[in-house]
């Protein structure tokens, strides 16, 4: 997979996680464990995207 395609894929997954977090947060009694897991996963994706972007030749 090309680097740009990989970053785009990660970005799409990041956006999907953001939507899941928002949806969970809107519930009357959000599940704190689910929110924490989703946020950790989202952060890992963000860090991976930043790492790939910094390694990308200009």
N, C-alpha and C positions, 0 to 999 in steps of 0.2 A: 504494500500500500504506500502510495506517495505520501510524503510528509504533510502536504497541504490537505490531502484527503483524510489523513489520520487526525489532524487538528480539527477539521470540520466535523468529523465523527464525534470526537470528544466534546466539541462545542455543543452539538445537538444533544448529547447525553446530559451535559451540564444544564442545558435549558430544560430538559425533561425533568431532571431532579429538582430544579427550581420550582417547576409547576407542582410536583408532588409535595414539596415542602410547603408551598403556599396552600395547597388543598388540605393537607394534614393540619396546618395551623388554623384553618377556617372552621374545623370541626369544633363542636361545643366543648369536648374534652380531648384535646390533642394528646397523642401518645408520645411522651417525652423520649422514650427509647427509640421509637421510629424516627422522630425528628432528629435526634442526635446521630443515628446511623446514616440518614440521608444527607445531613450536613457534612459528616466526615467524608462520605463518598464524593460529594460535590467538591469539597476542598481538595481531595486527591486528584480529581479530574482537572481542576484549575491549576494545580501545581504541575501536573503532567503537561498541560497545554503551554504553560510558561516555559517549562524546560525545553520542550520541542521548538517553541518559537525562538528561544535564545540560541539553540543549536542550528537553526535554519540559516543557511548561507544567504547573505544579503545581496 
